[in-house]
């Protein structure tokens, strides 16, 4: 866990705008299934993100981890 956090921190330095884009679905697909809560996406289609898939996955992993630490069993993303 500590190594993963250090890697996440190192990657977070890459969060400067790069002109890359991805989708929410692609970013979620990068997360290990065993490390995340159930995620429900409520949108008319896949949500476009103006960042790399790797950076989006880091952001999502942190949000999901924080939700789990505070007792959530489901993360709902609405757009």
N, C-alpha and C positions, 0 to 999 in steps of 0.2 A: 504493500500500500504506500509506504513512504517513497519508494522508488518511482511509482506511478505518479505520485504528487509532484515529485521533483521534475519528472519529465513534462508534466502538464505545465508547471511553472516556467520551464525553459521554453516550451512551445508558445506560451502566452506572450512572450516577447515578440512573436511574429504577428500579433494582432493588428499591426498597422495595415491600413487599406492597401490591397495589392491589385485591385481590379478584377479579382477572381469572383466567381459566383457558383452557387450550388443550390440544391434543394434541401428542404427539411428532411425529406425521406432519405436522401443520400447521406446526410449527416447522422441521422439516427441509425442507419445501417452500419456505420463505423463503430458504434458502441457495442461492447460485448453484451449479449443478451442476459447473462447471469449478473451483470453489474447494474442493471437498470430496473426500475419499477415498470409497471404497465404504463404505457404512454398512449393517450387517446388524442388524435389530431382531428379537430373539427374545422374543416375548411372545404371550399368548393373544389379544390384540387391540391396538388402538391404546392407547397409554399416556397417561393424563390427567396434565396438569401444572398446578399451581396458580400460574401466572404468565402474563403476556401472551405471545403468540406471538413478538413482537419481542424481548422479554427472553430467552425460551428460545432463540431463534435466536442471540443474542449468546453465550450460555453454550455452546451446541453448537458454534458456529463456533470459539470459543477452544479447546475441548477437541479438536476435529478438527484444528485448526491445530497444536496442541502434539503431537498424535499423529504428524502428518506430519513435523514437524521432528525427531522422534526415530525416523524410519524406518518407521513403520507404513504398511501398504498397505490395511488394513481396520480399521474401527472397529466393534466389536460391542457392542450395547446389549441387556442382558438384564434382564427384569423378571419 
